[in-house]
Amino acid sequence: MNSDFIKYQAQTSPYPLGMEVSHAIGSYIYDINNKKYLDFVAGVSACTLGHQHPGVNQAIKDQLDKYSHVMVYGEYSQSPAVEYCKLMASLLPAPLDKTYLVNSGTEAIEGSLKLARRVTGRSQLISCLNAYHGNTMGSMSVMGFEERKQAFRPLIPDVDYITFNKESDLEKITTKTAGILLETIQGGAGFITPHNDFLKKVRARCNEVGAMMILDEIQPGFGRTGKLFGFQNYDVVPDIVVMGKGMGGGMPVGAFTASSAMMDLLTENPKLGHITTFGGHPVIAAACLATLKELIQTNLMQEALEKEKLFRTLLVHPLIQEIRGKGLMLAAMTADATITNEVILKCQDRGLILFWLLFEGCAIRITPPLTISKEEIREGCAIILEVMDEVMASAKK
């Protein structure tokens, strides 16, 4: 299968991991030889409730028996999407009460950037150095990592950058700024959390100059940081919140939420200000609704913080310089990208799935399903420590 995978399916890198997947359930993925792998990545934070969650699966099956795609987004009332958006409005702080459902996180970013320009009538967009918000042209334009962008220029103009957590940079947000887009926790840069009320200071500056504050919750969202959304840990409310990944319990989806007054501007001048064929797809929306209900009806979000403590207690090793992040959005930092690469690859050989971050080569991604058990955490951490002992011993020879 791998030879056909390489030959017929477009690749993202010259060296894919190439696991030939047979099936997955709970916290484990199985290859075609029935070898099981404990999953500490969750499809890069997408499989919030693990693999084949019975509630999500049943919601998908039930909706398939009723109807699938019937009309482009925004024309027909379809109960899974309507119920989902209504529930989301009840869980978010005012004035975040209207949600636009799309197909992916990067499309949600595109919609949020358009909305910021439509609301303010301004053009300038500000993002952060080492930011990652997706790979479509608009999202790439606000990516703060030139190496990944240079081959695709020209991109959207009038974009400027600040450094995350650098308060003096906030002066760059002016009356010319349509919106500033921030990851609540910087992902690709190394799971960097906001310090010294940085997000509150951004909020205050946006209020001062009339710019939109857009928070990218595509990775931190849906319980991964102990709250439904990461920004709820920092006593701040954005003008627009962007979501994706863990929203669909493993299904492809994204959304952006703002006030009704703002969102309604996309309906006129021009009409169809943002459109999508498959956004709000009833089967996907059913999966999202089942995922959200499970999160708010259980203790999974609160348990994410307990599981973080367990990870931090267990992952003590000379090769680990620090553990960054919050909840079950963690990165174990080594001194060198070569060490990180060796640990990740050797752990996969031992049956533990870890992964990289986009821009920080020293980081080992640890973003398991929220449903992972403490016994599974201990099992995986034991593999990491065993591999690190071997890597360290090999380096001394």
C-alpha positions as CSV (number, residue, x, y, z in Angstrom):
1,M,0.0,0.0,0.0
2,N,2.9,2.4,0.8
3,S,4.2,2.3,-2.8
4,D,0.7,3.3,-4.1
5,F,0.5,5.9,-1.4
6,I,3.7,7.5,-2.7
7,K,2.8,7.1,-6.3
8,Y,-0.8,8.2,-6.5
9,Q,-1.4,10.4,-3.4
10,A,0.2,13.9,-3.3
11,Q,2.6,14.2,-0.4
12,T,3.5,16.9,2.0
13,S,7.1,15.9,2.6
14,P,9.7,13.6,1.0
15,Y,9.7,11.3,4.0
16,P,6.2,10.4,5.3
17,L,6.0,8.1,8.3
18,G,4.2,5.6,6.1
19,M,2.3,3.6,8.7
20,E,-0.2,1.4,6.9
21,V,-3.4,1.8,8.9
22,S,-5.8,-1.0,9.5
23,H,-8.1,0.4,12.2
24,A,-8.2,2.6,15.2
25,I,-10.1,2.5,18.5
26,G,-9.9,4.5,21.7
27,S,-6.3,5.6,22.2
28,Y,-4.8,3.2,19.8
29,I,-4.1,2.9,16.1
30,Y,-3.4,-0.5,14.5
31,D,-1.4,-1.2,11.4
32,I,-2.1,-3.9,8.8
33,N,0.1,-6.3,10.8
34,N,-2.2,-5.7,13.8
35,K,0.6,-3.9,15.7
36,K,-1.0,-1.4,18.0
37,Y,0.3,2.1,18.6
38,L,-0.6,4.3,21.6
39,D,-1.7,7.6,20.1
40,F,-0.2,10.7,21.9
41,V,-1.0,12.9,18.9
42,A,-4.8,12.4,18.2
43,G,-4.5,13.3,14.5
44,V,-2.7,16.5,15.5
45,S,-5.3,17.5,18.1
46,A,-8.3,16.6,16.0
47,C,-9.5,13.4,17.6
48,T,-10.8,15.0,20.8
49,L,-12.6,11.9,22.0
50,G,-10.2,9.3,20.6
51,H,-10.9,6.9,17.8
52,Q,-14.3,5.5,17.0
53,H,-16.0,7.2,19.9
54,P,-19.4,5.4,20.1
55,G,-21.4,8.6,20.6
56,V,-19.8,10.3,17.6
57,N,-20.1,7.2,15.4
58,Q,-23.8,6.8,16.3
59,A,-24.6,10.4,15.6
60,I,-23.0,10.1,12.1
61,K,-24.9,6.9,11.4
62,D,-28.2,8.3,12.6
63,Q,-27.8,11.4,10.4
64,L,-26.8,9.3,7.3
65,D,-30.1,7.5,7.6
66,K,-31.9,10.9,7.5
67,Y,-30.2,13.0,4.9
68,S,-26.7,14.1,3.9
69,H,-25.9,17.1,1.7
70,V,-29.1,18.8,0.5
71,M,-28.2,22.4,-0.2
72,V,-25.3,24.9,-0.1
73,Y,-24.6,26.6,3.2
74,G,-27.1,29.2,4.6
75,E,-30.3,28.3,2.6
76,Y,-32.0,25.5,4.4
77,S,-32.6,24.9,8.1
78,Q,-30.9,21.7,9.0
79,S,-31.3,20.5,12.6
80,P,-27.7,19.3,13.3
81,A,-26.1,22.6,12.3
82,V,-28.8,24.8,13.9
83,E,-28.7,22.9,17.2
84,Y,-24.9,23.0,17.2
85,C,-24.7,26.8,16.6
86,K,-27.4,27.4,19.3
87,L,-25.5,25.3,21.8
88,M,-22.3,27.0,21.0
89,A,-23.9,30.4,21.6
90,S,-25.0,29.3,25.0
91,L,-21.5,28.3,25.9
92,L,-19.6,31.4,24.7
93,P,-19.5,34.8,26.4
94,A,-21.4,37.7,25.0
95,P,-21.4,39.0,22.3
96,L,-20.2,35.8,20.6
97,D,-23.5,34.4,19.5
98,K,-23.5,33.6,15.8
99,T,-21.4,30.9,14.2
100,Y,-20.4,30.4,10.5
101,L,-19.7,26.7,9.8
102,V,-17.1,25.9,7.2
103,N,-14.9,22.9,6.1
104,S,-11.6,23.4,7.9
105,G,-9.7,25.6,10.2
106,T,-7.9,27.4,7.4
107,E,-11.2,28.3,5.7
108,A,-12.4,29.6,9.1
109,I,-9.3,31.9,9.2
110,E,-10.1,33.1,5.7
111,G,-13.6,34.0,6.8
112,S,-12.4,35.8,9.9
113,L,-10.0,37.9,8.0
114,K,-12.7,38.9,5.6
115,L,-15.0,39.7,8.4
116,A,-12.5,41.9,10.2
117,R,-12.0,44.0,7.0
118,R,-15.8,44.1,6.4
119,V,-16.5,45.3,9.9
120,T,-13.8,48.0,10.1
121,G,-13.4,49.1,6.5
122,R,-9.7,48.8,7.0
123,S,-7.1,46.7,5.2
124,Q,-4.2,46.1,7.6
125,L,-3.9,42.7,9.2
126,I,-1.4,41.9,12.0
127,S,-0.2,38.5,13.1
128,C,2.7,37.1,15.1
129,L,6.1,35.9,14.1
130,N,6.2,32.1,14.0
131,A,2.4,32.1,13.8
132,Y,0.6,29.3,11.9
133,H,-3.0,29.7,10.9
134,G,-3.4,27.4,7.9
135,N,-2.0,27.0,4.4
136,T,-4.5,28.7,2.0
137,M,-3.4,31.9,0.5
138,G,-5.0,34.2,3.0
139,S,-3.9,32.1,6.0
140,M,-0.4,31.8,4.6
141,S,-0.3,35.6,4.2
142,V,-0.6,35.9,8.0
143,M,1.8,33.0,8.7
144,G,4.8,34.5,10.5
145,F,7.4,32.2,9.0
146,E,8.9,33.4,5.7
147,E,10.6,30.1,4.8
148,R,7.2,28.5,4.3
149,K,5.8,31.4,2.3
150,Q,8.6,32.6,-0.1
151,A,7.9,30.1,-2.9
152,F,4.2,31.2,-3.1
153,R,4.6,35.0,-3.2
154,P,3.0,37.4,-3.9
155,L,0.5,37.0,-1.1
156,I,-2.1,39.3,0.5
157,P,-0.5,42.7,1.1
158,D,-0.7,45.0,4.1
159,V,0.2,42.4,6.7
160,D,2.5,43.3,9.6
161,Y,3.9,41.2,12.5
162,I,4.5,41.4,16.2
163,T,6.3,39.1,18.6
164,F,4.0,37.0,20.9
165,N,4.2,38.2,24.5
166,K,6.1,41.4,23.5
167,E,4.1,44.2,24.9
168,S,6.0,47.1,23.2
169,D,4.9,45.7,19.8
170,L,1.3,46.5,20.5
171,E,1.9,50.0,19.3
172,K,1.8,48.5,15.8
173,I,-1.9,48.1,16.3
174,T,-3.3,51.4,15.1
175,T,-6.4,53.0,13.6
176,K,-5.3,51.5,10.2
177,T,-5.6,47.9,11.6
178,A,-8.6,45.8,10.6
179,G,-7.7,43.0,12.9
180,I,-4.9,41.3,14.9
181,L,-4.9,37.5,14.6
182,L,-3.3,35.5,17.5
183,E,-3.2,31.9,18.4
184,T,-4.3,31.8,22.0
185,I,-1.4,29.4,22.6
186,Q,1.2,29.6,19.8
187,G,1.3,26.1,18.2
188,G,3.9,25.8,15.5
189,A,6.2,28.1,17.4
190,G,6.5,25.7,20.3
191,F,3.3,25.7,22.4
192,I,4.0,29.1,23.9
193,T,1.5,30.4,26.4
194,P,0.6,34.1,26.9
195,H,2.4,35.7,29.8
196,N,1.8,38.9,31.9
197,D,-1.8,39.4,30.8
198,F,-0.6,39.7,27.2
199,L,-4.0,38.8,25.7
200,K,-5.7,41.3,28.0
201,K,-3.3,44.0,26.8
202,V,-4.0,43.1,23.2
203,R,-7.7,43.4,23.9
204,A,-7.3,46.8,25.5
205,R,-5.3,48.1,22.6
206,C,-7.9,46.8,20.1
207,N,-10.6,48.6,22.0
208,E,-8.5,51.8,22.0
209,V,-8.0,51.9,18.2
210,G,-11.2,50.0,17.0
211,A,-9.4,46.9,15.6
212,M,-10.8,43.4,15.7
213,M,-9.2,40.9,18.0
214,I,-9.3,37.5,16.4
215,L,-8.2,34.4,18.4
216,D,-7.3,31.2,16.7
217,E,-8.5,28.3,18.8
218,I,-8.0,25.7,16.2
219,Q,-5.5,23.8,18.4
220,P,-6.3,24.9,22.0
221,G,-10.1,24.6,21.5
222,F,-12.6,22.0,22.7
223,G,-11.3,21.2,26.1
224,R,-7.7,20.7,25.4
225,T,-6.6,23.4,27.9
226,G,-9.1,22.5,30.6
227,K,-11.7,25.0,29.3
228,L,-13.9,24.8,26.2
229,F,-11.6,27.4,24.6
230,G,-8.1,28.5,25.6
231,F,-9.0,32.2,25.9
232,Q,-11.3,31.3,28.8
233,N,-8.2,30.7,30.8
234,Y,-7.0,34.3,30.3
235,D,-10.0,36.5,31.2
236,V,-10.4,37.9,27.7
237,V,-13.1,37.9,25.0
238,P,-12.2,38.2,21.4
239,D,-14.3,39.9,18.7
240,I,-14.0,36.7,16.5
241,V,-13.0,33.2,17.7
242,V,-11.8,30.7,15.1
243,M,-12.1,26.9,15.6
244,G,-11.5,23.6,13.9
245,K,-9.5,20.4,14.5
246,G,-11.0,18.9,17.7
247,M,-14.4,20.4,17.0
248,G,-15.6,17.4,14.9
249,G,-14.3,14.5,16.8
250,G,-12.1,13.5,13.9
251,M,-14.3,14.8,11.1
252,P,-13.2,17.7,8.8
253,V,-14.7,21.0,10.0
254,G,-14.0,24.6,11.0
255,A,-16.0,27.6,12.1
256,F,-15.7,31.2,13.2
257,T,-18.0,32.9,15.7
258,A,-18.7,36.6,16.3
259,S,-21.6,38.9,17.3
260,S,-24.8,38.8,15.3
261,A,-24.2,42.4,14.3
262,M,-20.9,41.6,12.8
263,M,-21.8,38.3,11.2
264,D,-24.9,39.8,9.5
265,L,-22.6,42.1,7.5
266,L,-21.6,39.1,5.4
267,T,-25.1,38.9,4.1
268,E,-25.1,42.2,2.2
269,N,-22.9,44.8,0.5
270,P,-22.1,42.4,-1.1
271,K,-24.6,39.6,-0.7
272,L,-23.0,36.2,-0.3
273,G,-20.0,37.9,1.4
274,H,-18.7,34.4,2.4
275,I,-20.1,31.2,0.8
276,T,-19.4,27.5,1.0
277,T,-21.0,24.5,-0.5
278,F,-20.3,21.9,2.2
279,G,-20.1,24.1,5.3
280,G,-22.6,23.0,7.9
281,H,-22.8,19.6,6.3
282,P,-25.4,17.7,8.3
283,V,-23.3,14.6,8.9
284,I,-20.3,16.6,10.0
285,A,-22.5,18.9,12.1
286,A,-24.0,15.8,13.8
287,A,-20.5,14.7,14.7
288,C,-19.6,18.1,16.1
289,L,-22.8,18.2,18.2
290,A,-22.1,14.8,19.7
291,T,-18.5,15.8,20.5
292,L,-19.5,19.1,22.1
293,K,-22.3,17.4,24.2
294,E,-19.8,14.8,25.4
295,L,-17.4,17.5,26.5
296,I,-19.9,19.6,28.4
297,Q,-21.7,16.6,30.0
298,T,-18.5,14.9,31.3
299,N,-15.5,15.8,33.3
300,L,-13.1,15.4,30.4
301,M,-12.1,19.1,30.3
302,Q,-11.3,19.3,34.0
303,E,-9.5,16.0,33.7
304,A,-7.2,17.4,31.1
305,L,-5.5,19.5,33.8
306,E,-5.1,16.5,36.0
307,K,-3.6,14.6,33.2
308,E,-1.2,17.5,32.4
309,K,0.1,17.2,36.0
310,L,0.7,13.5,35.5
311,F,2.6,14.1,32.3
312,R,4.7,16.7,34.0
313,T,5.4,14.4,37.0
314,L,6.4,11.5,34.8
315,L,8.4,13.2,32.1
316,V,11.5,14.1,34.0
317,H,14.7,13.2,32.2
318,P,18.0,14.9,31.4
319,L,17.1,15.2,27.8
320,I,13.9,17.1,28.6
321,Q,14.7,20.7,29.2
322,E,11.1,21.8,29.9
323,I,7.5,21.0,29.1
324,R,5.5,23.8,27.5
325,G,1.8,24.2,27.0
326,K,-1.3,23.7,29.0
327,G,-3.7,20.8,29.6
328,L,-3.3,18.2,26.9
329,M,-1.5,20.6,24.6
330,L,2.0,19.9,25.6
331,A,5.5,19.9,24.1
332,A,8.5,18.2,25.6
333,M,11.5,20.3,24.7
334,T,15.0,18.8,24.0
335,A,18.2,20.6,23.4
336,D,18.5,19.7,19.7
337,A,16.3,18.8,16.8
338,T,18.4,15.7,16.2
339,I,17.4,14.3,19.6
340,T,13.8,15.1,19.0
341,N,13.8,13.3,15.7
342,E,15.4,10.2,17.1
343,V,13.0,10.1,20.1
344,I,9.9,10.4,17.9
345,L,11.0,7.8,15.4
346,K,12.2,5.3,18.0
347,C,9.0,5.7,20.0
348,Q,7.0,4.9,16.9
349,D,9.0,1.7,16.5
350,R,8.1,0.9,20.1
351,G,4.4,1.5,19.5
352,L,4.0,5.1,20.7
353,I,2.9,7.9,18.3
354,L,4.5,11.3,18.9
355,F,4.9,14.1,16.4
356,W,6.7,17.3,15.5
357,L,5.7,21.0,15.6
358,L,6.0,23.1,12.5
359,F,8.6,25.7,13.3
360,E,10.2,24.5,16.5
361,G,12.5,21.5,15.8
362,C,13.3,20.7,19.4
363,A,9.7,20.1,20.4
364,I,8.1,16.7,20.9
365,R,4.3,17.1,20.4
366,I,2.1,15.4,23.1
367,T,-1.5,16.0,22.3
368,P,-3.4,12.8,23.1
369,P,-7.2,12.4,23.0
370,L,-8.9,13.9,26.0
371,T,-10.2,10.4,26.7
372,I,-6.8,8.9,27.3
373,S,-6.5,7.1,30.6
374,K,-3.9,7.7,33.3
375,E,-2.7,4.1,32.8
376,E,-2.2,4.8,29.1
377,I,-0.3,8.0,30.0
378,R,2.0,6.0,32.2
379,E,2.5,3.4,29.5
380,G,3.4,6.0,26.9
381,C,5.7,8.0,29.2
382,A,7.5,4.9,30.2
383,I,8.3,4.3,26.5
384,I,9.5,7.9,26.1
385,L,11.8,7.6,29.1
386,E,13.2,4.2,28.0
387,V,13.9,5.6,24.5
388,M,15.5,8.7,25.9
389,D,17.8,6.6,28.1
390,E,18.9,4.7,25.0
391,V,19.5,7.9,23.0
392,M,21.5,9.4,25.9
393,A,23.6,6.2,26.3
394,S,24.2,6.0,22.5
395,A,25.4,9.6,22.5
396,K,28.0,8.9,25.2
397,K,29.6,6.1,23.3
